[in-house]
Amino acid sequence: MRPIRAKIDLGALRANLDFVRRRSSGSRLWAVAKADAYGHGLARLQSALAAADGLALLELEAALGARERGWSKPILLLEGFFSTKEIDAFALHRFTAVVHNDEQIGMLEAARPATPIDVYLKLNSGMNRLGIAVAAARHAVDRLRACGNVAAITLMTHYADADGPRGVAGQAALFETVTRELALPSSSANSAALLRFPGTHGAWVRPGIALYGCSPFPDESAQAIGVRPVMTLSSRIIAVQSVERGARVGYSGTFVAPEAMRIGVVACGYADGYPRHAPGGTPILVHGALAQTLGRVSMDLLFADLRGLPQAGVGSEVTLWGEGLSADAVAASAMTVSYELLCGLAARVPVSVCE
Ligand SMILES: *Cc1c(COP(=O)(O)O)cnc(C)c1O
């Protein structure tokens, strides 16, 4: 059997949830589990996520799946419904809908659901992605109340730079003003805002990445924050090449051996979800020791520099990311974010779950 594996550590997930809960000022907690729980598999995680107050998902199918597996707490659908017809399912299964544009309000006015549904009215406080203009919030709330198909209304927004130097200041001030004026409960904090800006916590927080044990910040590690990786991607060295000085390694020969050296060939490639654009020098653990990749990542294989690791050979365990090597560090080297690595775990990688 090919040695690549993803191990999902439910104990780490429980600990992260507990940690995030303690940092949430008593707010209720949506566990954000879109993209099949950031690539971990929602079905695998659902029992451990039961300590959250609700699940935030994207597709109606994902929400129906969670209900079928017995999730009875609230479910928030982050893009709401896409047609009037879908609103019936929201009523039937008690899903909460994000409503982010006038067209969706129109769909609610046209719908005839069996019962009114809960709505998160999403306001654009400055990210300019989804959401109704803050200045139009009152009118939108009036329409929602008048249509007869809406039960509870919560105001939500999303921060563009809670993880960066600008922080939340401008957006949070605007959002707080409107939530106060309309006297409605609020939800705005993603992981970064939850951890750095307690003033944003509101009625419900919406952490995602921190639950999975990665850092939302470019300048603070997951370990420093105090969360543990839930996914560990590992494999083994399946071949060792001893090359002479000047030998070229891998596609396009981008790596040229500066001296005679040993190179480990690892059974993991971009078809497993390892980023092809990760350059040589990306961190990797071999036998628990920090090492570096070299050359191009290919579809099924990548290279590890074995200089200084005489004990490493065929069969040596390799960690691509997870326990002992944060996905954040690998992502930084590959000019991406841990989110993309976790979500990109390929379907062909066997997954095991430990408690
Ligand atoms: C994905 C998402 C989150 C979670 O963000 P993290 O950075 O993973 O904590 C929160 N809110 C919304 C609207 C999202 O789409």
The ligand as a Gaussian input file, in Angstrom:
#p B3LYP/6-31G(d) Opt

LIG

0 1
 C      -14.791000      31.045000       6.244000
 C      -15.511000      32.067000       7.029000
 C      -15.232000      32.261000       8.393000
 C      -14.105000      31.548000       9.112000
 O      -12.882000      32.186000       8.838000
 P      -11.513000      31.685000       9.513000
 O      -10.514000      32.669000       9.035000
 O      -11.260000      30.308000       8.999000
 O      -11.715000      31.704000      10.983000
 C      -16.018000      33.148000       9.086000
 N      -17.010000      33.837000       8.474000
 C      -17.287000      33.699000       7.161000
 C      -18.378000      34.496000       6.546000
 C      -16.536000      32.819000       6.403000
 O      -16.820000      32.697000       5.090000

